[in-house]
Amino acid sequence: MTSTAAILTLDNGTSSTKAALWSLDGRILAEASQAYPLHQPQPTWAEIDAEVWWQAACQTIQAVLAHSGVPAAAVQAVALDGISWTLLAVDRALRPLYPALIWLDRRAESEAAEMQAAPQAAGWLELSGNPLDPAYITPKLRWLQRHQPPVFEQADCFLTSSGFLTARLCGELTCDLTQAYGYHFFDMRQARWDETAAQALGVPLEKMPPLRACGDVVGRVTHQAAALTGLAAGTPVLAGCLDAAAGALGAGVTRPGQANEQGGQAGGMAISLAQPVVEPRLILSRHVLPGQFLLQGGTVGGGALGWLRGLLGENLSFEQLSAEAAQSTPGAGGVIFLPYLAGERTPLWNSQLRGVFSGLSYTTARRDLARAVLEGCALAVYHNIQVAAGHGAQVDEYLGSGGATRSPIWCQIKADLYGKPFVVAHRAGGGAGGHLLGLFALGLAALGGCASAGAEVETLLCERAVYEPDPANHACYAELFEKYLRLSNIYINETTEVRRHRENL
């Protein structure tokens, strides 16, 4: 490796692809991003032409190479991630045969219901550690087989988002261990495809790619990919990984007992475990680090503060609204917010729910609404944490990530609610961790440039902002959480009754 040696990281997200070029000592040399729209032809559908992903990858890679001035030959490895629960059928030439069905897509509701009613349902849940929900890849595979049989038959392989980009870069078909959780014939404990389950589900295993660990170098950039990206042919390419798992590593989750609390357009948590925990209300995947699992929860309420800003219509910045929330008190003057603006994912799995403000009065001020939104989003994530705790998944340290960490009051609310320090770890000189940092550490470890990816992250995230919990506020939030659960249950029951009434009309 020369002094100009670098590692390229690529984050394939829901609405954009981001690339970064890193020096081997952990400095970002250049960054680029490319946005793209989703196609939603029906209310429960969410798909995209995978060629758009490839074009975005090529463009962002070209951009970081050009902006950094680093020669292509100096790039020592490519590490990438991708969004979850994505089904992409490709032919032998790696051409998409049908749009990629992403994690937001829920068209396979009837297929999921059939799986849930099957006599093997409990076995599939125990094997994979995940609920039989339409968002997962298995129901989508069955939907494709039923509604697009020529595509299913012509498919040479079914790939995930990161698996597709890896294949386009190096020509190798793979599914990494963190993305395999989307399939209910994946044996979570043994890290292998289960032939019996696949056969029962009607999935031909010859159409499934080999499983590889995230840190494995699975191939090298082909001459064709080199011409399109600007990379040098022969550059090593890692297997890829789940974006949430890369993000957990980049936030500092390197050991069992640590949790990444993510706040942004969506909210969520990922607790690292030494052994898998099966809870059908939550999500289970492998971590990018060997021997660790991630018990995850994902909520939809993180964008609620942006919604409130738009509703108020006064050009308030995120920082201004956050500062106003700090002027309110714990409990937001009696206002409780259920952040189900687009339904709710874990642990409720209910797309029919909508947001609720409760406790409004003539004394309610804008600062109370702002704080109620911050508290409601935190309570939704805490609900997942409490479900996990019911299975013995204890959290020793909360590590925050995402845009919400820019709000001191939001971080303090979480510390007070959890009753434990809330930590936001940063790289020296600023710049928090994230997906790209996790990918960099994986790439460096694959090159033998550090003891392990986890150790490298711990070294780089050397600056820590720690929010200590206030015992009095924690007691207040314990009561508030019970009120939140009661309100949520009442609303869920009423929503269910209304739907039943409409169905019977």
N, C-alpha and C positions, 0 to 999 in steps of 0.2 A: 504493500500500500504506500502510495506517495503522500506527500504533505497536502496535496489537493484532493485526496481521496474523499469520496462522499457517498451518502446513502440516499436513495430516492424513496419517498413514502407517498402513497396514494390512498385517499379516503373517498370511497364511492358512497355518497349519501343519497337520501331520498330526493332532494331537490337540487343537489349540486355535487360536483366532484372537486376535491381539493388535492393539490400536490405540494410537496415541500422537499427541498434539497437540503441535506444536513451535512455539516462537517463531522468527522468522526469523534470530535470532542463535544458534540451536542449543540452546536450553534446552527440556527436556521440561516441558510445562505440565500434562499429565494422561496417565495410562495406564489401560488396561482390558484384560481378557482374558475369553474365554468358551471353556470346554472342551466337547468333544463326543466321543462314542464312535464307533469304527469298527464296521462290520458285517462279520463274517467267517464267512459261512454255510458255507464249506468251507475245508479246511486251507490252500489256496494262494490264496484269495480275500481281497480287502480293498477294500471299497467304502463309499460314504457317500451319503446323499441330499444333493444339492447345495443344496437348500433350507435345510439345516442351516447350511451355510456362509453363505448370504445372511442368515439370521436372526442368526447370530453377528456378522456384519459390521454389521448394523443396530444391534444391541444395544451393541456396543463403541463404535461411532461416537457413538451417543446418550450413552453414559456419559462419554466424554472431553469432549464438548461441555458436558455438565451439570457435571462436576467442575471444569473449568477456568474456567467462567464466561465463556468467549470467545464472542461472538455468532457465529452461523453465517455471517453475511455477511463476517466477518473471515478465514474460511478461504480461502486463495488457490489451493490445489491439493490434489488427492488423489493419493498415490503408493502403490502396493500391489504385493505379491508373492504367490506361491503355490507350493505343493509341485509336484514334478516328475512327469513321465510320467503325467499324468492324462488320461483319456478321458471326455468328457462330451458326449453327444448331446442337442441341444436343438431345439425346434421354432421356428417363426417368431416366437412370442411369448416366446422365451427360457425356456420351461418345460422342465425336464429330462425326457427320455423314458425314462431308465434310470439307475440309480445310477452315480455317478462311480467309475470304476476307477482307484485311485491307484497310486503308485509301488510299494507293497508287494504289489500284486496280480500273481500269476504264473499265472493260469489259462490263459494263451495259450501253453502250452509246446508243444503240437503245431503250432500256427500258426508259432511261432518256428522249430521244427525244419524245417518246410516251407520257410521263407524261407532257412534255412541251406543247404538242399539244392538250392535253385534255381540255375540257371546264372548269374543276375544277382547272386548273393549278394556276391561280391567288389566289384562295382560299387556296390551299395547301401552297403556298409561304407565304401568310399572316398569316396562322395558325401557321406554324413552324418557320417562320422568316428566312428561308434558301432557297437558290437556288435549282432548280431541276437538280442537277449535278450528273454524274455517280459515283462520289466518295462517295456520301452519301449512307446510308444503304438501303433506300427504293428502288432505282433502282436495287440494288443487290438482294434484296428479290424477286423482280419480275423476275430478271434473273434466280435465283434459281428455281422459280416456273415453268418457261418456259423450262429451259435446264436440270434441275435435278428434275423432278416432284416426283420421289420416295423419294428423300431426303426431299423435302418440305413437303410431306404428312406424312412421318415418324417422322418428328421433333416434339419433345414434347415442345420445347421452342427455341426461337431465343435469343441469348445472345451477349453482347458486350465483349470486351477483359477483362475488369475489372469485368464484371458480371460473366464471366466464372470462373475466379480465386476465386471470392467471393463464388460462388456456390461450387467449389471444396473444399474450406476451411471449410465451415459451412453447406453446403447442402441446402442453401436457394436460390431460384431463384429471382433475382432482376435486375432492370435497374435503375441506379441512375439518378438524374435529370440533371446532366451535360452531360451524355452520350446520353440522349434521343433525343438530337437535330439532330441526324442522321436520324431520322424517320420523314417523312412529315405528319404523322397523330398524332404527338405530339403537343399538345396545349401549346405553349411556355408561354403564359400568365397565364393559369389556372393550369399548371403543371399536365396534365392528358392525357391519350390516348383519341383521338376523334373517337368515334365509326363510325360516318358518313364518315369521311375521310378514316378510315381503310377499311371500306366496299367498298368504291369507288376504293380503291387501291388494293383490293383483298387480304387483309391481315387479317387472322382470329385472333381476339384479344385474343382468348383462348390460342394461342401459344406465347403470349407476357407476359413477367414477370411483377410483380407489380413494380410500381415506388416508389423509396425511396430517401429521402434526403441524401446527402453525409455524414453528420455527424451522421446518425442513426446507432446504433448497430443493425444489422439485424440477427445475429446468433452467434453461438459459435463453435469453432474448434471441428470437429467430431473426434471420436477415430481413424477412418481410416486416416484422414488428419494428426492427431497428430503423428501416426506411420511413416508417410512419410516425415514430415517436422521437427520433433523434438520438435514442440510446445506442450504445455500441452492441453489435451482435455478440452473443456470448456472455452478457452480463447475467449473473445469477438472479433467479426469481424465487422468492419464498412462496409457500403454499397459500398464503392469505389467511384471513380470519374474519370473525364477526365484528362489526364496528363497535358494538357495545362492550365486547371483551377487550378490544384494543383500547377503548376509552377508559375502562376500569383500570387497566395497567397504567395508562398515561396519567390517571388521577392519583396513582400511588398505591393501588390495591395489589400488593405483592405477596401477602400472606393470609392464611385462613384467619377469619375473625375481623378482617377489615372490610369496609363497605364503601362503595362509591355511591354518593347521593348526587344524582344528576338533575340539574334544573335548567330548563331552557324552553323551547317551543313545546316540548313534552317533558314530563318529570319522571323520575324513576330511581330505582336503587338496585345495586348488585352486591350481594354478600358473598365473599369468598369462603368456600367450605373445603375441608379435607375429604369429606365423604358426601355423596349425593343425597339430597333430601327431596322426596317426591310429595308435592303438594299441588293438586290440580288447579288451584286458584292462582298459582304463580308459575314462573318460567324457569326451567333448568337448562343450563348449558355447561360445557366445559370451559374453563378459563384458558387463556393463551399460554399460561404457565403450566408445566407438567404437574400432575397430581393434585390440581385444584379444580373446583367446580364453582359456578356462579349461580346462585339462587336469585332470580331477578323479578322485579315488578316494574310495570310501565304504566304511567297515567297519561291522560290527554290534557290536563289542566294547565300545563306550563305556559301556554299562550294566553291565559286569561288576563294577565296584567296588560298585555298589548291590546287586548279587546277592550279593557276598561279605559285605557288611554284614548283609543279611537272613539269610544262612546262619549267621553267627556268633551272631546272636540276642542281642546284649548291648547293644542300643540305642546302638551306636557312631555318632557323627556322622561325616560325610564328612571334616571337619577332623581328628578324632581318628585315624581310620584312615590318613589321609594322613600324619599325624605319626609314626605307628608305622612306616609304610613307610620314612620317612627314617632310622629307626634301623637298618634293614638296609643291606647294602652292594650296590654294582652287581653284578648277576648273582643277587641274591636268595638267596644261600646255595646256589646250584646248582639252584634251582627255575626252570623255564621254563613259561610259561603260553601256550597257544594260545587266543585269545579268541573261538572260534567257537561261542559258546553258542547262536546261532540260525542256524547256517550262516555263510557269509561272502560278502560282495559282492566288490568289486574287491580284488586282481586275480584271485581264484580263481573267482568266480561259481559257487559250489557250496553249494546249500541243504541238502545231506545231512550236512555236517560238524558236529561238536559240540566243545565245549571240552575241553581237556586240560591237566592238571598233570603235569609230568615232573620227576623228580629229588627227589621227597619222601623224607624220612628221619626218624628219630626226633629228629634235631637241628633239624628244620624248625620255625620259630616263626611265630606269627601275623604278625609284622612281615615275614617272608619271603614269606608268601602275599600280603600286601597289596602289597609291592613287585613281586612277580612279575606281579600283575595290571596294575599301572601300566606295567611294562616291556613286557608282552605286548601291551597295547593300543597302545603307542607303536611297537612293532616291526611291528604289522600295518599301521599307517599308513606307516611307513618303507618297507615292502615296496612300496607304491604309488609312493613317491618314487623308489625305485631303478629300478622299471620305467620311469618317466617319464624318468629320467636316461639310460637306455639309448637313448633317442631324442633326446638332446641337450637335454632340457628341464631346464636348470640353475636352481637356486634361489639367489638372492643374499641373500634375507632371508626368515626365517620369522616370520609374524605370527600369534600365537595368539588363539583366540576360544573361547567356550563355557564351560560350567561347570568344565571341567578346569583352566582358568587360575587358579581359586581355590586350587589346590594348588601351593605353591612347589616341592615335591619332584618333582611330575609335570612341571612346566615345566623344572626342572633336568635331569631324565632326558632330556627331548626335546632340550635343548641339547647334552648330552653325546653322545647318540645321533647327532644330525645333524652334529655337529662344527662348528656355526655358532651365533651368538647367536640365542636364542629371545626374541622381543619381544612383550610384551602392551601394546598401546597403549590409552590411556584419554582420555576427555574431561576437560577441566579440572574439578576439583572431584569427580572420581570418575565411575564409570559407564563401562564399556567400550563399545566399538562393537558392532554387530550388524546384523541385518536392518533394523531400524527406522531406524538411523542412515544406512545406505546409501540407504534410500528417501527420507529427509529431504533428503540431498544431491542426489538426482536431482530431487526436487521443486523445490528452491531453484534449481538450474541451469535447469530448465524455465521458471522465472519470470524468469530473467535476474538473479537475486540474487547470483550468484557467477560467477567465471571459468569454472569447470567443476565437475562433481560430484566428480572426483578431487581437485582443489585444495581444495575445501571440506572433504573428509574429512581431508586432511593438516593443515589448519588446526585442525580440531576435536580430532583425536587428538594433542594436543600433549604429553601426559604418557606416558612410555614406561618400563615395567619391563623391564630387559634381563637375561637369564640367559646368562652367558658359559659356553662349553663348557670342561670340564676335559680336557686332552689324554690323561691316563692313563685316565680313565673312557671317553673316546671309543674308545681302543684296546680296552678291555675290551668295549665294546658292539659293536665291529666283529666280534669273535670270537663274541659272543653271537648276533648276527644270523645268522651262518653256521650256528650250532647250531639256531637257530629255524627256518631254511629247511629244514635236513635233517629235523628232527622233523616239520615240516609236510608235507613230501613223503612221508615214511614213512607218516604218518597218512592222507594223501589216497589213497595207493596201497592201503593196507589197507581203507579205506572203500569204494573202488571194487571191490576183489576180493570183499568181503562182499556188496555189492549184486548183483554178477554171480552169485555163488553162490545167493543167494536167488531171483533171477530164473530160475535154471535148475532149481530144485527142483520 
